[in-house]
Amino acid sequence: MEALYLLIPLSILIVFLAIWIFFRASDSGQFDDLKGPGDRILQDDDSP
């Protein structure tokens, strides 16, 4: 039972940390263009 006093706040802290990392990445433009790099690989011309 005493472990719950440690695990519940620790899990809440980890969840808030993960949410903060996600929003920081989305604000910096990490997820702006998800389709472009994949399309560039398919349209690459390797002919000499």
C-alpha positions as a printed Julia matrix, in Angstrom:
48×3 Matrix{Float64}:
  0.0    0.0     0.0
  2.88   2.36    0.74
  4.15   1.9    -2.82
  1.02   3.6    -4.16
  2.02   6.82   -2.42
  5.11   6.85   -4.63
  3.78   5.29   -7.84
  0.68   7.46   -8.34
  2.49  10.85   -8.22
  5.35   9.4   -10.27
  2.98   8.17  -12.98
  1.17  11.52  -13.06
  4.53  13.26  -13.43
  5.52  10.97  -16.32
  2.22  11.6   -18.11
  2.58  15.38  -17.8
  6.18  15.12  -19.0
  5.12  13.14  -22.07
  2.37  15.66  -22.85
  4.85  18.55  -22.45
  7.35  16.87  -24.81
  4.63  16.27  -27.4
  3.39  19.86  -27.35
  6.92  21.24  -27.45
  7.67  19.11  -30.52
  4.45  20.17  -32.23
  5.12  23.85  -31.52
  8.61  23.62  -33.02
  7.23  22.31  -36.33
  8.2   18.67  -35.89
  4.9   17.43  -37.37
  4.28  20.08  -40.04
  4.99  18.03  -43.17
  4.59  14.3   -42.63
  3.82  13.38  -46.23
  6.49  15.35  -48.11
  9.62  13.32  -47.26
  7.89  10.05  -48.09
  6.75  11.38  -51.45
 10.25  12.65  -52.27
 11.67   9.14  -51.76
  9.14   7.65  -54.17
  9.67  10.33  -56.83
 13.47  10.11  -56.77
 14.93   9.64  -60.26
 17.85   7.2   -60.21
 18.3    6.92  -63.98
 21.77   7.92  -65.27
